């Protein structure tokens, strides 16, 4: 029946192997992960888990017993050192494993601060893995002083959790505004007000010059405007990059991630890719999506195609972020928008609708699940909406679905 090897035991890898079994694959499956724990959810790490509201076992995507019952070999805490696409083997923990088909679901890696500006000091954290958050948790205590570097969603979520724990938070963003690369000014304004209302000191147009340390531990920061801060710990949220080192070493083509065709095949025979690490054809160009829904959907599509389905992957982009008591839900991709329509609800309920000409591209919905769901369905159906109706808080959005 053959042997399918999957490298990367995150959301995409776990979804892929489960789909293989669900679709009837009866051969051997090996799932290899660098971390010493079974596949787990990443989004709650920096929120519910860090706050102590979620136990470790609840992070797991499936009970560890699932893999044994499904006859999936888990190799955890092991790094794959090389892939030989000609011999169809991978080298892991001193062993060479043969495969018939290989899937790369290696995810992404956080960007780190350079050592030259203090990035290697103790007390400087990224928020990506269970180990990252376990290392950071003891520092997140009431009265501590934190510097958050980066005003994207990672940085803002970390700021929210720290503020809820009573930490004095300063957040710096080099761009003109928080969320500048991913959202409209209206969304930036909403979240700036939300965070400042919770006591977070947000400094936009200001970067980090360097960190200051004492006996190897961070004690302060000097900002690009010359301001000096005393800090007890630093959280770095300056983005992630696709994890492609293994693929590059194997001679697989990289283009903003592992380059795949619409089915999920890489440039190497019998090698596939899915999730954060993979880029795929989209509307005449290429796209790489960093989201849980994409990791699941793309991995399941690739699994089906490994078994001969021959179905192109068509993404249905959506994302979310939890900050304080606000749930942000995003439908679609806002690239190229030229107009924003605001729909204001009561209190913290609001949504921002992105249009290009008369075409609806995306929706940012804050505590407004109806706006999110209507926008998502319209976008997936290739439909648009009347901006005047969208902006009228008295208009029933559900009527758009009947148009």
Secondary structure, DSSP 8 states (H G I E B T S, - for coil): --EEEEE--SHHHHHHHHHHHHTT--SEEEEEESSSS--B-SGGGGTHHHHT-S-HHHHBSS-HHHHHHTTEEEEES--EEEEETTTTEEEETTEEEE-SEEEE---EEE----GGGTTTSBTEEE-SSHHHHHHHHTT--TT-EEEEE--SHHHHHHHHHHHHTT-EEEEEESSSSTTTTTS-HHHHHHHHHHHHHTT-EEEET--EEEEEEETTEEEEEEETTS-EEE-SEEEE-S-EEE--HHHHHTT--BSSSEE--TTSB-SSTTEEE-STTEEEEETTEEE---SHHHHHHHHHHHHHHHTT---------EEEEEETTEEEEEEE--TT--EEEEEE-STT-EEEEEEETTEEEEEEEES-HHHHHHHHHHHHTT----HHHHT-TTS-THHHHH-
